[in-house]
């Protein structure tokens, strides 16, 4: 499976979630169950480098969310 397809499924997972905008890496395994957590981490790291995803930290835990531009677009929908 191509990384681009997995990336699109992760973006769709974020956009389809109702009321929740931040997820743990383990939550994203629902979007790509065929990938190991290690491979999923590689894909999300690429997405962060591209600016599609960004980290969200509460100080004690780190989550992933869509980039600010994507979050603003989702709120307008």
mmCIF file as gemmi writes it, N, C-alpha and C atoms, coordinates in Angstrom:
data_model
loop_
_atom_site.group_PDB
_atom_site.id
_atom_site.type_symbol
_atom_site.label_atom_id
_atom_site.label_alt_id
_atom_site.label_comp_id
_atom_site.label_asym_id
_atom_site.label_entity_id
_atom_site.label_seq_id
_atom_site.pdbx_PDB_ins_code
_atom_site.Cartn_x
_atom_site.Cartn_y
_atom_site.Cartn_z
_atom_site.occupancy
_atom_site.B_iso_or_equiv
_atom_site.pdbx_formal_charge
_atom_site.auth_seq_id
_atom_site.auth_asym_id
_atom_site.pdbx_PDB_model_num
ATOM 1 N N . UNK Axp A 1 ? 0.844 -1.183 0 1 0 ? 1 A 1
ATOM 2 C CA . UNK Axp A 1 ? 0 0 0 1 0 ? 1 A 1
ATOM 3 C C . UNK Axp A 1 ? 0.886 1.242 0 1 0 ? 1 A 1
ATOM 4 N N . UNK Axp A 2 ? 0.54 2.2 -0.805 1 0 ? 2 A 1
ATOM 5 C CA . UNK Axp A 2 ? 1.319 3.431 -0.93 1 0 ? 2 A 1
ATOM 6 C C . UNK Axp A 2 ? 1.116 4.331 0.285 1 0 ? 2 A 1
ATOM 7 N N . UNK Axp A 3 ? 2.179 5.025 0.642 1 0 ? 3 A 1
ATOM 8 C CA . UNK Axp A 3 ? 2.1 5.955 1.777 1 0 ? 3 A 1
ATOM 9 C C . UNK Axp A 3 ? 1.053 7.033 1.553 1 0 ? 3 A 1
ATOM 10 N N . UNK Axp A 4 ? 0.881 7.457 0.3 1 0 ? 4 A 1
ATOM 11 C CA . UNK Axp A 4 ? -0.083 8.519 0.012 1 0 ? 4 A 1
ATOM 12 C C . UNK Axp A 4 ? -1.501 8.076 0.362 1 0 ? 4 A 1
ATOM 13 N N . UNK Axp A 5 ? -1.811 6.818 0.104 1 0 ? 5 A 1
ATOM 14 C CA . UNK Axp A 5 ? -3.139 6.3 0.442 1 0 ? 5 A 1
ATOM 15 C C . UNK Axp A 5 ? -3.328 6.258 1.956 1 0 ? 5 A 1
ATOM 16 N N . UNK Axp A 6 ? -2.308 5.839 2.669 1 0 ? 6 A 1
ATOM 17 C CA . UNK Axp A 6 ? -2.379 5.792 4.136 1 0 ? 6 A 1
ATOM 18 C C . UNK Axp A 6 ? -2.525 7.21 4.691 1 0 ? 6 A 1
ATOM 19 N N . UNK Axp A 7 ? -1.774 8.146 4.144 1 0 ? 7 A 1
ATOM 20 C CA . UNK Axp A 7 ? -1.859 9.54 4.595 1 0 ? 7 A 1
ATOM 21 C C . UNK Axp A 7 ? -3.275 10.08 4.392 1 0 ? 7 A 1
ATOM 22 N N . UNK Axp A 8 ? -3.878 9.771 3.251 1 0 ? 8 A 1
ATOM 23 C CA . UNK Axp A 8 ? -5.233 10.243 2.987 1 0 ? 8 A 1
ATOM 24 C C . UNK Axp A 8 ? -6.229 9.616 3.969 1 0 ? 8 A 1
ATOM 25 N N . UNK Axp A 9 ? -6.037 8.344 4.296 1 0 ? 9 A 1
ATOM 26 C CA . UNK Axp A 9 ? -6.933 7.684 5.25 1 0 ? 9 A 1
ATOM 27 C C . UNK Axp A 9 ? -6.799 8.298 6.644 1 0 ? 9 A 1
ATOM 28 N N . UNK Axp A 10 ? -5.585 8.69 7.012 1 0 ? 10 A 1
ATOM 29 C CA . UNK Axp A 10 ? -5.379 9.341 8.314 1 0 ? 10 A 1
ATOM 30 C C . UNK Axp A 10 ? -6.071 10.701 8.324 1 0 ? 10 A 1
ATOM 31 N N . UNK Axp A 11 ? -5.934 11.464 7.256 1 0 ? 11 A 1
ATOM 32 C CA . UNK Axp A 11 ? -6.604 12.771 7.162 1 0 ? 11 A 1
ATOM 33 C C . UNK Axp A 11 ? -8.114 12.585 7.23 1 0 ? 11 A 1
ATOM 34 N N . UNK Axp A 12 ? -8.631 11.598 6.515 1 0 ? 12 A 1
ATOM 35 C CA . UNK Axp A 12 ? -10.068 11.324 6.54 1 0 ? 12 A 1
ATOM 36 C C . UNK Axp A 12 ? -10.527 10.926 7.946 1 0 ? 12 A 1
ATOM 37 N N . UNK Axp A 13 ? -9.697 10.174 8.659 1 0 ? 13 A 1
ATOM 38 C CA . UNK Axp A 13 ? -10.018 9.768 10.032 1 0 ? 13 A 1
ATOM 39 C C . UNK Axp A 13 ? -10.196 10.999 10.914 1 0 ? 13 A 1
ATOM 40 N N . UNK Axp A 14 ? -9.289 11.962 10.788 1 0 ? 14 A 1
ATOM 41 C CA . UNK Axp A 14 ? -9.398 13.198 11.564 1 0 ? 14 A 1
ATOM 42 C C . UNK Axp A 14 ? -10.658 13.966 11.186 1 0 ? 14 A 1
ATOM 43 N N . UNK Axp A 15 ? -10.907 14.091 9.902 1 0 ? 15 A 1
ATOM 44 C CA . UNK Axp A 15 ? -12.043 14.896 9.447 1 0 ? 15 A 1
ATOM 45 C C . UNK Axp A 15 ? -13.385 14.259 9.764 1 0 ? 15 A 1
ATOM 46 N N . UNK Axp A 16 ? -13.445 12.931 9.867 1 0 ? 16 A 1
ATOM 47 C CA . UNK Axp A 16 ? -14.7 12.253 10.157 1 0 ? 16 A 1
ATOM 48 C C . UNK Axp A 16 ? -15.005 12.187 11.642 1 0 ? 16 A 1
ATOM 49 N N . UNK Axp A 17 ? -14.019 12.458 12.476 1 0 ? 17 A 1
ATOM 50 C CA . UNK Axp A 17 ? -14.244 12.384 13.919 1 0 ? 17 A 1
ATOM 51 C C . UNK Axp A 17 ? -15.098 13.566 14.365 1 0 ? 17 A 1
ATOM 52 N N . UNK Axp A 18 ? -16.089 13.274 15.143 1 0 ? 18 A 1
ATOM 53 C CA . UNK Axp A 18 ? -17.011 14.309 15.623 1 0 ? 18 A 1
ATOM 54 C C . UNK Axp A 18 ? -16.623 14.719 17.042 1 0 ? 18 A 1
ATOM 55 N N . UNK Axp A 19 ? -16.334 15.984 17.231 1 0 ? 19 A 1
ATOM 56 C CA . UNK Axp A 19 ? -16.066 16.513 18.561 1 0 ? 19 A 1
ATOM 57 C C . UNK Axp A 19 ? -14.686 16.234 19.114 1 0 ? 19 A 1
ATOM 58 N N . UNK Axp A 20 ? -13.862 15.548 18.379 1 0 ? 20 A 1
ATOM 59 C CA . UNK Axp A 20 ? -12.519 15.233 18.859 1 0 ? 20 A 1
ATOM 60 C C . UNK Axp A 20 ? -11.526 15.594 17.768 1 0 ? 20 A 1
ATOM 61 N N . UNK Axp A 21 ? -10.502 16.36 18.122 1 0 ? 21 A 1
ATOM 62 C CA . UNK Axp A 21 ? -9.548 16.798 17.104 1 0 ? 21 A 1
ATOM 63 C C . UNK Axp A 21 ? -8.123 16.318 17.371 1 0 ? 21 A 1
ATOM 64 N N . UNK Axp A 22 ? -7.893 15.726 18.548 1 0 ? 22 A 1
ATOM 65 C CA . UNK Axp A 22 ? -6.552 15.279 18.912 1 0 ? 22 A 1
ATOM 66 C C . UNK Axp A 22 ? -6.597 13.787 19.226 1 0 ? 22 A 1
ATOM 67 N N . UNK Axp A 23 ? -5.609 13.061 18.717 1 0 ? 23 A 1
ATOM 68 C CA . UNK Axp A 23 ? -5.58 11.617 18.899 1 0 ? 23 A 1
ATOM 69 C C . UNK Axp A 23 ? -4.181 11.146 19.267 1 0 ? 23 A 1
ATOM 70 N N . UNK Axp A 24 ? -4.141 10.053 20.009 1 0 ? 24 A 1
ATOM 71 C CA . UNK Axp A 24 ? -2.876 9.362 20.263 1 0 ? 24 A 1
ATOM 72 C C . UNK Axp A 24 ? -2.502 8.579 19.01 1 0 ? 24 A 1
ATOM 73 N N . UNK Axp A 25 ? -1.227 8.257 18.89 1 0 ? 25 A 1
ATOM 74 C CA . UNK Axp A 25 ? -0.779 7.459 17.756 1 0 ? 25 A 1
ATOM 75 C C . UNK Axp A 25 ? -1.531 6.129 17.721 1 0 ? 25 A 1
ATOM 76 N N . UNK Axp A 26 ? -1.773 5.539 18.878 1 0 ? 26 A 1
ATOM 77 C CA . UNK Axp A 26 ? -2.474 4.254 18.922 1 0 ? 26 A 1
ATOM 78 C C . UNK Axp A 26 ? -3.907 4.369 18.395 1 0 ? 26 A 1
ATOM 79 N N . UNK Axp A 27 ? -4.531 5.547 18.525 1 0 ? 27 A 1
ATOM 80 C CA . UNK Axp A 27 ? -5.875 5.752 17.967 1 0 ? 27 A 1
ATOM 81 C C . UNK Axp A 27 ? -5.851 5.698 16.445 1 0 ? 27 A 1
ATOM 82 N N . UNK Axp A 28 ? -4.756 6.139 15.859 1 0 ? 28 A 1
ATOM 83 C CA . UNK Axp A 28 ? -4.654 6.193 14.4 1 0 ? 28 A 1
ATOM 84 C C . UNK Axp A 28 ? -4.486 4.819 13.773 1 0 ? 28 A 1
ATOM 85 N N . UNK Axp A 29 ? -4.255 3.8 14.585 1 0 ? 29 A 1
ATOM 86 C CA . UNK Axp A 29 ? -4.179 2.444 14.03 1 0 ? 29 A 1
ATOM 87 C C . UNK Axp A 29 ? -5.529 2.027 13.455 1 0 ? 29 A 1
ATOM 88 N N . UNK Axp A 30 ? -6.609 2.67 13.864 1 0 ? 30 A 1
ATOM 89 C CA . UNK Axp A 30 ? -7.935 2.384 13.293 1 0 ? 30 A 1
ATOM 90 C C . UNK Axp A 30 ? -8.004 2.825 11.834 1 0 ? 30 A 1
ATOM 91 N N . UNK Axp A 31 ? -7.248 3.844 11.481 1 0 ? 31 A 1
ATOM 92 C CA . UNK Axp A 31 ? -7.234 4.339 10.103 1 0 ? 31 A 1
ATOM 93 C C . UNK Axp A 31 ? -6.396 3.446 9.189 1 0 ? 31 A 1
ATOM 94 N N . UNK Axp A 32 ? -5.386 2.8 9.756 1 0 ? 32 A 1
ATOM 95 C CA . UNK Axp A 32 ? -4.502 1.938 8.958 1 0 ? 32 A 1
ATOM 96 C C . UNK Axp A 32 ? -4.148 0.689 9.771 1 0 ? 32 A 1
ATOM 97 N N . UNK Axp A 33 ? -5.119 -0.208 9.976 1 0 ? 33 A 1
ATOM 98 C CA . UNK Axp A 33 ? -4.876 -1.37 10.84 1 0 ? 33 A 1
ATOM 99 C C . UNK Axp A 33 ? -3.822 -2.346 10.308 1 0 ? 33 A 1
ATOM 100 N N . UNK Axp A 34 ? -3.523 -2.278 9.014 1 0 ? 34 A 1
ATOM 101 C CA . UNK Axp A 34 ? -2.541 -3.202 8.442 1 0 ? 34 A 1
ATOM 102 C C . UNK Axp A 34 ? -1.107 -2.793 8.753 1 0 ? 34 A 1
ATOM 103 N N . UNK Axp A 35 ? -0.892 -1.564 9.226 1 0 ? 35 A 1
ATOM 104 C CA . UNK Axp A 35 ? 0.45 -1.084 9.538 1 0 ? 35 A 1
ATOM 105 C C . UNK Axp A 35 ? 0.81 -1.371 10.987 1 0 ? 35 A 1
ATOM 106 N N . UNK Axp A 36 ? 2.075 -1.671 11.202 1 0 ? 36 A 1
ATOM 107 C CA . UNK Axp A 36 ? 2.556 -1.795 12.574 1 0 ? 36 A 1
ATOM 108 C C . UNK Axp A 36 ? 2.647 -0.386 13.16 1 0 ? 36 A 1
ATOM 109 N N . UNK Axp A 37 ? 2.733 -0.304 14.461 1 0 ? 37 A 1
ATOM 110 C CA . UNK Axp A 37 ? 2.826 1.016 15.107 1 0 ? 37 A 1
ATOM 111 C C . UNK Axp A 37 ? 4.101 1.746 14.653 1 0 ? 37 A 1
ATOM 112 N N . UNK Axp A 38 ? 5.16 0.981 14.428 1 0 ? 38 A 1
ATOM 113 C CA . UNK Axp A 38 ? 6.428 1.563 13.971 1 0 ? 38 A 1
ATOM 114 C C . UNK Axp A 38 ? 6.271 2.187 12.586 1 0 ? 38 A 1
ATOM 115 N N . UNK Axp A 39 ? 5.603 1.466 11.669 1 0 ? 39 A 1
ATOM 116 C CA . UNK Axp A 39 ? 5.391 1.994 10.32 1 0 ? 39 A 1
ATOM 117 C C . UNK Axp A 39 ? 4.439 3.186 10.327 1 0 ? 39 A 1
ATOM 118 N N . UNK Axp A 40 ? 3.432 3.119 11.186 1 0 ? 40 A 1
ATOM 119 C CA . UNK Axp A 40 ? 2.491 4.236 11.313 1 0 ? 40 A 1
ATOM 120 C C . UNK Axp A 40 ? 3.212 5.478 11.829 1 0 ? 40 A 1
ATOM 121 N N . UNK Axp A 41 ? 4.137 5.295 12.747 1 0 ? 41 A 1
ATOM 122 C CA . UNK Axp A 41 ? 4.928 6.413 13.282 1 0 ? 41 A 1
ATOM 123 C C . UNK Axp A 41 ? 5.747 7.065 12.164 1 0 ? 41 A 1
ATOM 124 N N . UNK Axp A 42 ? 6.298 6.244 11.26 1 0 ? 42 A 1
ATOM 125 C CA . UNK Axp A 42 ? 7.07 6.791 10.133 1 0 ? 42 A 1
ATOM 126 C C . UNK Axp A 42 ? 6.18 7.651 9.24 1 0 ? 42 A 1
ATOM 127 N N . UNK Axp A 43 ? 4.967 7.163 8.961 1 0 ? 43 A 1
ATOM 128 C CA . UNK Axp A 43 ? 4.042 7.905 8.107 1 0 ? 43 A 1
ATOM 129 C C . UNK Axp A 43 ? 3.635 9.219 8.776 1 0 ? 43 A 1
ATOM 130 N N . UNK Axp A 44 ? 3.297 9.168 10.062 1 0 ? 44 A 1
ATOM 131 C CA . UNK Axp A 44 ? 2.882 10.402 10.75 1 0 ? 44 A 1
ATOM 132 C C . UNK Axp A 44 ? 4.044 11.383 10.862 1 0 ? 44 A 1
ATOM 133 N N . UNK Axp A 45 ? 5.257 10.886 11.012 1 0 ? 45 A 1
ATOM 134 C CA . UNK Axp A 45 ? 6.427 11.769 11.056 1 0 ? 45 A 1
ATOM 135 C C . UNK Axp A 45 ? 6.6 12.483 9.713 1 0 ? 45 A 1
ATOM 136 N N . UNK Axp A 46 ? 6.365 11.765 8.604 1 0 ? 46 A 1
ATOM 137 C CA . UNK Axp A 46 ? 6.412 12.392 7.282 1 0 ? 46 A 1
ATOM 138 C C . UNK Axp A 46 ? 5.338 13.473 7.173 1 0 ? 46 A 1
ATOM 139 N N . UNK Axp A 47 ? 4.141 13.17 7.679 1 0 ? 47 A 1
ATOM 140 C CA . UNK Axp A 47 ? 3.038 14.126 7.604 1 0 ? 47 A 1
ATOM 141 C C . UNK Axp A 47 ? 3.326 15.371 8.431 1 0 ? 47 A 1
ATOM 142 N N . UNK Axp A 48 ? 4.018 15.215 9.55 1 0 ? 48 A 1
ATOM 143 C CA . UNK Axp A 48 ? 4.406 16.37 10.366 1 0 ? 48 A 1
ATOM 144 C C . UNK Axp A 48 ? 5.427 17.213 9.608 1 0 ? 48 A 1
ATOM 145 N N . UNK Axp A 49 ? 6.385 16.559 8.966 1 0 ? 49 A 1
ATOM 146 C CA . UNK Axp A 49 ? 7.398 17.277 8.179 1 0 ? 49 A 1
ATOM 147 C C . UNK Axp A 49 ? 6.765 18.032 7.015 1 0 ? 49 A 1
ATOM 148 N N . UNK Axp A 50 ? 5.701 17.462 6.437 1 0 ? 50 A 1
ATOM 149 C CA . UNK Axp A 50 ? 4.999 18.105 5.321 1 0 ? 50 A 1
ATOM 150 C C . UNK Axp A 50 ? 4.08 19.236 5.8 1 0 ? 50 A 1
ATOM 151 N N . UNK Axp A 51 ? 3.779 19.256 7.087 1 0 ? 51 A 1
ATOM 152 C CA . UNK Axp A 51 ? 2.891 20.288 7.615 1 0 ? 51 A 1
ATOM 153 C C . UNK Axp A 51 ? 1.431 19.885 7.65 1 0 ? 51 A 1
ATOM 154 N N . UNK Axp A 52 ? 1.123 18.617 7.386 1 0 ? 52 A 1
ATOM 155 C CA . UNK Axp A 52 ? -0.259 18.144 7.41 1 0 ? 52 A 1
ATOM 156 C C . UNK Axp A 52 ? -0.739 17.899 8.832 1 0 ? 52 A 1
ATOM 157 N N . UNK Axp A 53 ? 0.141 17.302 9.649 1 0 ? 53 A 1
ATOM 158 C CA . UNK Axp A 53 ? -0.165 17.043 11.061 1 0 ? 53 A 1
ATOM 159 C C . UNK Axp A 53 ? 0.773 17.856 11.927 1 0 ? 53 A 1
ATOM 160 N N . UNK Axp A 54 ? 0.4 17.988 13.196 1 0 ? 54 A 1
ATOM 161 C CA . UNK Axp A 54 ? 1.282 18.632 14.153 1 0 ? 54 A 1
ATOM 162 C C . UNK Axp A 54 ? 1.101 17.967 15.506 1 0 ? 54 A 1
ATOM 163 N N . UNK Axp A 55 ? 2.114 18.1 16.345 1 0 ? 55 A 1
ATOM 164 C CA . UNK Axp A 55 ? 2.037 17.55 17.688 1 0 ? 55 A 1
ATOM 165 C C . UNK Axp A 55 ? 1.226 18.479 18.582 1 0 ? 55 A 1
ATOM 166 N N . UNK Axp A 56 ? 0.551 17.886 19.547 1 0 ? 56 A 1
ATOM 167 C CA . UNK Axp A 56 ? -0.141 18.636 20.589 1 0 ? 56 A 1
ATOM 168 C C . UNK Axp A 56 ? 0.31 18.03 21.899 1 0 ? 56 A 1
ATOM 169 N N . UNK Axp A 57 ? 0.836 18.837 22.79 1 0 ? 57 A 1
ATOM 170 C CA . UNK Axp A 57 ? 1.344 18.327 24.05 1 0 ? 57 A 1
ATOM 171 C C . UNK Axp A 57 ? 0.675 19.015 25.218 1 0 ? 57 A 1
ATOM 172 N N . UNK Axp A 58 ? 0.275 18.212 26.202 1 0 ? 58 A 1
ATOM 173 C CA . UNK Axp A 58 ? -0.3 18.762 27.427 1 0 ? 58 A 1
ATOM 174 C C . UNK Axp A 58 ? 0.763 18.877 28.511 1 0 ? 58 A 1
ATOM 175 N N . UNK Axp A 59 ? 1.959 18.455 28.193 1 0 ? 59 A 1
ATOM 176 C CA . UNK Axp A 59 ? 3.033 18.445 29.162 1 0 ? 59 A 1
ATOM 177 C C . UNK Axp A 59 ? 3.304 17.042 29.669 1 0 ? 59 A 1
ATOM 178 N N . UNK Axp A 60 ? 2.247 16.256 29.807 1 0 ? 60 A 1
ATOM 179 C CA . UNK Axp A 60 ? 2.421 14.891 30.282 1 0 ? 60 A 1
ATOM 180 C C . UNK Axp A 60 ? 2.182 13.87 29.18 1 0 ? 60 A 1
ATOM 181 N N . UNK Axp A 61 ? 1.56 14.286 28.116 1 0 ? 61 A 1
ATOM 182 C CA . UNK Axp A 61 ? 1.275 13.366 27.014 1 0 ? 61 A 1
ATOM 183 C C . UNK Axp A 61 ? 1.356 14.112 25.692 1 0 ? 61 A 1
ATOM 184 N N . UNK Axp A 62 ? 1.642 13.381 24.637 1 0 ? 62 A 1
ATOM 185 C CA . UNK Axp A 62 ? 1.734 13.977 23.303 1 0 ? 62 A 1
ATOM 186 C C . UNK Axp A 62 ? 0.71 13.317 22.399 1 0 ? 62 A 1
ATOM 187 N N . UNK Axp A 63 ? -0.032 14.156 21.697 1 0 ? 63 A 1
ATOM 188 C CA . UNK Axp A 63 ? -1.054 13.68 20.774 1 0 ? 63 A 1
ATOM 189 C C . UNK Axp A 63 ? -0.772 14.281 19.4 1 0 ? 63 A 1
ATOM 190 N N . UNK Axp A 64 ? -1.548 13.851 18.424 1 0 ? 64 A 1
ATOM 191 C CA . UNK Axp A 64 ? -1.433 14.381 17.067 1 0 ? 64 A 1
ATOM 192 C C . UNK Axp A 64 ? -2.73 15.073 16.691 1 0 ? 64 A 1
ATOM 193 N N . UNK Axp A 65 ? -2.618 16.126 15.909 1 0 ? 65 A 1
ATOM 194 C CA . UNK Axp A 65 ? -3.798 16.813 15.389 1 0 ? 65 A 1
ATOM 195 C C . UNK Axp A 65 ? -3.477 17.323 14 1 0 ? 65 A 1
ATOM 196 N N . UNK Axp A 66 ? -4.521 17.679 13.263 1 0 ? 66 A 1
ATOM 197 C CA . UNK Axp A 66 ? -4.309 18.293 11.96 1 0 ? 66 A 1
ATOM 198 C C . UNK Axp A 66 ? -3.599 19.62 12.154 1 0 ? 66 A 1
ATOM 199 N N . UNK Axp A 67 ? -2.899 20.072 11.137 1 0 ? 67 A 1
ATOM 200 C CA . UNK Axp A 67 ? -2.222 21.362 11.232 1 0 ? 67 A 1
ATOM 201 C C . UNK Axp A 67 ? -3.247 22.458 11.449 1 0 ? 67 A 1
ATOM 202 N N . UNK Axp A 68 ? -2.821 23.607 11.903 1 0 ? 68 A 1
ATOM 203 C CA . UNK Axp A 68 ? -3.726 24.712 12.235 1 0 ? 68 A 1
ATOM 204 C C . UNK Axp A 68 ? -4.621 25.097 11.069 1 0 ? 68 A 1
ATOM 205 N N . UNK Axp A 69 ? -4.077 25.13 9.86 1 0 ? 69 A 1
ATOM 206 C CA . UNK Axp A 69 ? -4.886 25.493 8.686 1 0 ? 69 A 1
ATOM 207 C C . UNK Axp A 69 ? -5.993 24.471 8.469 1 0 ? 69 A 1
ATOM 208 N N . UNK Axp A 70 ? -5.672 23.184 8.642 1 0 ? 70 A 1
ATOM 209 C CA . UNK Axp A 70 ? -6.682 22.139 8.462 1 0 ? 70 A 1
ATOM 210 C C . UNK Axp A 70 ? -7.719 22.175 9.573 1 0 ? 70 A 1
ATOM 211 N N . UNK Axp A 71 ? -7.303 22.52 10.79 1 0 ? 71 A 1
ATOM 212 C CA . UNK Axp A 71 ? -8.238 22.625 11.916 1 0 ? 71 A 1
ATOM 213 C C . UNK Axp A 71 ? -9.217 23.76 11.64 1 0 ? 71 A 1
ATOM 214 N N . UNK Axp A 72 ? -8.727 24.893 11.161 1 0 ? 72 A 1
ATOM 215 C CA . UNK Axp A 72 ? -9.607 26.024 10.853 1 0 ? 72 A 1
ATOM 216 C C . UNK Axp A 72 ? -10.605 25.652 9.765 1 0 ? 72 A 1
ATOM 217 N N . UNK Axp A 73 ? -10.165 24.928 8.766 1 0 ? 73 A 1
ATOM 218 C CA . UNK Axp A 73 ? -11.061 24.503 7.679 1 0 ? 73 A 1
ATOM 219 C C . UNK Axp A 73 ? -12.126 23.549 8.202 1 0 ? 73 A 1
ATOM 220 N N . UNK Axp A 74 ? -11.733 22.663 9.117 1 0 ? 74 A 1
ATOM 221 C CA . UNK Axp A 74 ? -12.701 21.709 9.68 1 0 ? 74 A 1
ATOM 222 C C . UNK Axp A 74 ? -13.755 22.434 10.516 1 0 ? 74 A 1
ATOM 223 N N . UNK Axp A 75 ? -13.347 23.454 11.244 1 0 ? 75 A 1
ATOM 224 C CA . UNK Axp A 75 ? -14.293 24.204 12.065 1 0 ? 75 A 1
ATOM 225 C C . UNK Axp A 75 ? -15.313 24.959 11.224 1 0 ? 75 A 1
ATOM 226 N N . UNK Axp A 76 ? -14.921 25.365 10.016 1 0 ? 76 A 1
ATOM 227 C CA . UNK Axp A 76 ? -15.826 26.105 9.141 1 0 ? 76 A 1
ATOM 228 C C . UNK Axp A 76 ? -16.853 25.21 8.479 1 0 ? 76 A 1
ATOM 229 N N . UNK Axp A 77 ? -16.608 23.88 8.465 1 0 ? 77 A 1
ATOM 230 C CA . UNK Axp A 77 ? -17.551 22.945 7.812 1 0 ? 77 A 1
ATOM 231 C C . UNK Axp A 77 ? -18.82 22.806 8.605 1 0 ? 77 A 1
